[in-house]
Amino acid sequence: MKRAFAWFMALALLAGCFGGLAEAAAFEVSDREAIEAALNLKNMGQEWTYSAESDAWTLSVVTAVTKPVIESEEGVSVCVPGAYVTGIDTDGDGAADVTAETASGAVAGALVIDYEAEVTSENGQVYTADTAPVILNTGAAGYGNSTSTAAAATYAAQGYVNVACGNRGKQDSYVDESGDTVYTGDAPSCLADQKAAARFVKYNILLGNLPGSVDYWVSTGGSGGGAHAVMFAATSNHPDFYDYQIELGAVGVYRLADGSYSTEVTIDGEEYELSDGAWGCVAYSAITPLYEADMALAFEYTLNPGFSFNTDFQQALAGALSREYMDYINEQDLTVDEEKVGFDLDGDGALESTVALTIEYDEEKYAATNGYGGSYLDLYLAELRSNLQWYVDNLAYAEGWTWFDADGSALSDEAVAAMSDADRALAFIEGRYAKGSTAGGFGGPGGGGSPAGGFGGMGPSGMNGRGDFGGEKPDFEGGEMPDFGGEKPDFEGGESLSGDELAVGTPDAGTTQAAGSAVDSKNYASYDELLAAYEADLEALDAGDRYGNNPVDLYNPLDYIGDSDTEDPDWLRIVCGAVEGDIAMFNSLNVQLAALNADIEATIEWQWDGGHVPGEVLGESLALWVDRMVGEYADDGVAVEKAGAIPEGVNGDAESPTGTDLSGWVTLSEDGQVDFTLADGMAYRTSGASKAVPGFDVIDYGQEDYVFGDEDTDARHWSEWVLEALEDERESLEPLFNQ
């Protein structure tokens, strides 16, 4: 059976029941029954392929919905560990006709699941077909589309079920019945596709067609995919997203005649609740929340007095946005429990206080950071320091590194074997190392691929063509970037691995507002034109989409974490590079604060020397975190600890050090404690800047902005904060525009 046929077999069951894409309407019982029949894998002509190397079975891509808009982007594939599968039932009698030993090529039929079999992960957690965690890979690199692809066997050895789904994204369009081109990448289409895919898989788990737990779902992705991983978890089963799934003919979400919703499916005469949410999340360089991203990124730039803006207009706009960010944060009435974050923020020697988080402005007191300080920035600095501390404390886990002496000569194998923790820490701070050969993150603005990896928007001289950090700051000689080693996260069906084009910038051209841009706008000849465009776009967004929702609000996880209608996840983990150039660290900090205040276990990791979408390093891995959380939250889970380090006794083969010398501004005490000032930390942070100011809702559109288009246009300005700055600061900004 041809793979493509599986897409249409399910849809044929609905022929005559529904027309094309339409607004959600009340469903009749027969409609619900038709959807549930169509999306039952046993009715879909499923095919399975076995990999002896991975001992895993992979489902061919099938449709996740009954009314896909772009069929190639609204499919799903699942990879399951071979231990959970007796074989494939090819004739429908419930018995395995093809086994792992006899499988050859794609086999049409249904899984025969062994619910007694067990898989022990590398961390000692034991799983069965009923309890196996399910990993959902959110694509959406740069908020773009992802073609549906086969799920990888990445986690099969751990006992996890792996799910890859496609999604629509910015710049996506289709031709309607009238022959007109209609954009369909506007928010929340991408998230709706991912939620629909989750419902499909959970439904088939309940049917017994797939192994896996419907409770222990983990969303993961990088950059724009990381944003969606966070939003998927933060908006778990929230009604705001039901209508968009109903449009697609998703299973397990229906609008009733009285306007309410049902999220139940019927299996053998019994009703089962079906959630579209997650239990946990591991997000790498999550580009979220966009709502505050312009202000936050501008504020981060502004905290470094030596930051070199390309134009006076960009610098003035950054200053205006920074003032807005201070007011915005102070209006949130943020607080944090010292015990939850592990920092003594009030200096009383205990972790017992709840501290109010505010930003202060005092030109004299905080001269080193352009006048900004306060408890909010104290927390930020504490997080940044703690992440460097973690890094130097875990260097014994380094693999494949080459260590050098003060003269730049590689150490002997004997000297490496004799290195103490203190020796490694000092060598790291002084940049006397070269990391292993594994390449770094995926890089590029919004998650696009970059030949260099790790840092998007680099100019030929390195560091976005600037090379000027101001003051006595980190020295990346010759603009040479560090090599970021580590285990790469698996982002199936997206994050540039699927081969999709990751276009950013204006609707018709590439990015004009990246960090190297010396032109404020190529689209608007005058300030009046620019202002009019912003005003019109914001007015249209405020008017709402076809369901009355402002899509910008739908994509703000801070609006949903802790909301009474949200099924909050139990835990979140956001991993960013400490030299992250594509999103401000304040964004991940704010997500953590919202989660902690909603009693969600939330961890942020700002990986030192890590760029955009960093890999896992120094003994960490997604599997370790999932197994830890299972040990903490599952009744039958066991406590999992990180395995002890086995320091290498053989030096690497790099010819010269490539590490960043931090010793000019980071101090290392005799007992191994690191310290540095906020000003120096911000100079280090902004050295990897890859976006102009503002960071996302750029003057000429671009970056992630396409997702806030509509059915007729592919991009709109959406930041009320940018508009407010343009209006309030017109007198000072207009004379600088395009000068």
FENNORKA-V788157 format. One record per backbone hydrogen bond with DSSP energy under -0.5 kcal/mol. NH is the residue of the N-H (numbers start at 1). CO is the residue of the C=O. If there is no record, write none. Layout:
nh = {NH;NH}
co = {CO;CO}
This chain:
nh = {5;6;6;7;7;8;9;10;11;12;13;13;14;15;16;17;18;27;32;33;34;35;36;37;38;39;40;41;43;44;46;48;49;51;52;55;56;57;58;59;60;62;64;65;66;67;73;74;74;76;77;79;80;82;84;85;86;87;88;89;90;97;97;98;102;103;107;108;109;110;112;113;114;115;119;121;121;124;127;132;134;135;136;136;137;137;138;138;139;142;143;144;146;148;156;158;159;159;160;161;162;163;164;165;166;167;170;172;174;176;176;179;182;182;183;184;185;187;189;192;193;194;195;196;197;198;199;200;201;202;203;204;205;206;207;208;208;209;210;212;213;217;218;219;220;221;223;224;225;227;228;229;230;231;232;233;234;235;236;238;241;242;243;245;245;246;247;248;249;249;250;253;254;256;256;259;262;265;267;267;270;272;274;279;280;281;282;283;284;285;285;287;288;290;292;293;294;296;297;298;299;300;301;302;303;304;305;305;307;308;309;315;316;317;318;319;320;321;322;323;324;325;326;327;328;329;330;331;332;332;333;334;336;338;338;340;341;342;343;345;347;355;355;357;358;360;362;366;367;369;370;371;372;373;376;377;378;379;380;381;382;383;384;385;386;387;388;389;390;391;392;393;394;394;395;397;398;402;404;405;408;411;416;417;418;419;424;425;426;427;428;429;430;431;432;433;434;442;443;447;448;450;453;454;455;456;458;462;465;466;467;469;473;475;476;477;479;480;484;485;487;491;492;494;497;499;503;506;509;515;517;525;530;531;532;533;534;535;536;537;538;539;540;541;542;543;544;544;545;548;551;553;554;555;556;557;559;560;561;563;566;567;568;570;571;572;573;574;575;576;576;578;579;580;587;588;589;590;591;592;593;594;595;596;597;598;598;599;600;601;602;603;605;607;607;610;612;614;616;620;625;626;627;628;629;630;631;632;633;634;637;647;652;658;659;659;661;661;662;662;663;665;666;667;669;672;675;681;682;683;684;685;686;687;687;688;689;690;692;698;701;705;706;707;708;709;710;716;720;723;724;725;726;727;728;729;730;732;733;734;736;737;737;739}
co = {2;2;3;3;4;4;5;6;7;8;9;10;11;12;18;14;14;255;28;29;30;31;32;33;34;35;37;39;40;41;41;107;58;56;50;51;51;80;49;78;47;76;74;74;249;248;70;70;71;62;164;162;57;55;81;82;112;112;98;110;88;88;95;88;99;99;48;106;46;89;87;111;84;113;127;119;125;121;119;128;216;161;134;218;135;163;136;220;137;446;140;141;167;72;153;155;155;156;155;133;79;135;77;137;75;146;143;169;182;174;180;176;174;180;711;172;172;707;186;188;189;190;191;192;193;194;195;196;197;198;199;200;201;202;203;204;205;204;204;129;132;215;134;280;136;282;284;446;222;223;224;225;226;227;228;229;230;231;233;235;238;239;239;241;242;242;243;244;245;246;245;250;262;254;260;256;254;272;265;270;267;265;263;217;217;571;219;573;221;283;575;223;286;555;289;290;290;292;293;294;295;296;297;298;299;301;303;368;304;468;307;311;312;313;314;315;316;317;318;319;320;321;322;323;324;325;326;327;328;329;330;329;355;336;353;337;337;338;338;343;344;336;353;334;356;373;371;362;364;366;367;366;369;360;358;358;374;375;376;377;378;379;380;381;382;383;384;385;386;387;388;389;390;391;392;394;395;434;432;409;405;403;412;413;414;416;420;421;422;423;424;425;426;428;427;431;402;613;612;444;445;442;450;441;453;454;455;459;462;463;463;467;471;661;474;475;476;477;482;483;616;489;490;491;494;496;501;510;506;690;514;523;526;527;528;529;530;531;532;533;534;535;536;537;538;539;540;541;549;545;549;550;550;551;553;555;556;557;557;560;563;236;566;279;279;601;281;603;283;574;605;607;610;577;584;584;585;586;587;588;589;590;591;592;593;594;595;596;595;570;600;572;574;576;605;607;454;611;487;617;621;622;623;624;625;626;627;628;629;630;634;645;401;433;431;433;475;659;429;660;429;662;662;675;673;669;667;677;678;679;680;681;682;683;684;685;686;581;513;696;698;702;703;704;705;706;713;705;718;719;720;721;722;723;724;725;727;729;729;730;733;733;734;736}
